[in-house]
């Protein structure tokens, strides 16, 4: 039964980004309008805004440009990175749809976010997830050396370490993001909110499926460690600083070291409400 549950989780991740409607054009129009307004308010940012948004023709091109600016190093210059990244976004429209869904989710859930443009420009959690998505496509294409290169860049630049083989859905809020770690066989479904210093790790040197499955609607508090092939049920809530070593039933709240059930999650979808109180 557990194997079937894991296969279902994997299928959900594969289907999600293609099945959830995301009006990419509408998101792009909003970003463009907000960039025009910001460039009038803050002249010092006009060069950045022109380069990333106002001189670009699509969200995919903007994403490729922003990441190229962030990830360029002596190893690979911006001139090399920009066409590679923009080409991946162009050839894989599901990546752009995922990014659009993430931008909307961040704007809706994060009270510190005033517009979807801010994550594109300033929020490293969003940029780290975008970098992961690119590395995941490369991993699936068999370009594993390049995928691992982008994983290491994201770890260095954003302090976020997500293995390219992990499977992550859309509508992800990675809030603050610092020290977020995801292992190779982890699965995160859609509409999940995760705070900083969270680890989805293994418990030792075992091989095979050894990292957690996080179902949709879950909220994971800051500093939580979820270890081993455990399943966090839909719309569960993980208290800050908890260490989770066993499955968590859907719609429950767990906390402690080791984590134990402390009640029901009062929200229908804790990830959307972002209420971290137990």
HELIX and SHEET records of a PDB file:
HELIX    1   1 UNK A    2  UNK A   19  1                                  18    
HELIX    2   2 UNK A   24  UNK A   41  1                                  18    
HELIX    3   3 UNK A   43  UNK A   45  5                                   3    
HELIX    4   4 UNK A   46  UNK A   49  1                                   4    
HELIX    5   5 UNK A   50  UNK A   54  3                                   5    
HELIX    6   6 UNK A   59  UNK A   71  1                                  13    
HELIX    7   7 UNK A   78  UNK A   91  1                                  14    
HELIX    8   8 UNK A   93  UNK A  109  1                                  17    
HELIX    9   9 UNK A  116  UNK A  122  1                                   7    
HELIX   10  10 UNK A  124  UNK A  140  1                                  17    
HELIX   11  11 UNK A  144  UNK A  158  1                                  15    
HELIX   12  12 UNK A  270  UNK A  273  1                                   4    
SHEET    1   A 5 UNK A 160  UNK A 162  0                                        
SHEET    2   A 5 UNK A 180  UNK A 182  1                                        
SHEET    3   A 5 UNK A 199  UNK A 201  1                                        
SHEET    4   A 5 UNK A 225  UNK A 227  1                                        
SHEET    5   A 5 UNK A 243  UNK A 244  1                                        
SHEET    1   B 4 UNK A 167  UNK A 168  0                                        
SHEET    2   B 4 UNK A 187  UNK A 188  1                                        
SHEET    3   B 4 UNK A 213  UNK A 214  1                                        
SHEET    4   B 4 UNK A 231  UNK A 232  1                                        
SHEET    1   C 6 UNK A 173  UNK A 174  0                                        
SHEET    2   C 6 UNK A 193  UNK A 194  1                                        
SHEET    3   C 6 UNK A 219  UNK A 220  1                                        
SHEET    4   C 6 UNK A 237  UNK A 238  1                                        
SHEET    5   C 6 UNK A 252  UNK A 255  1                                        
SHEET    6   C 6 UNK A 260  UNK A 264 -1                                        
END                                                                             
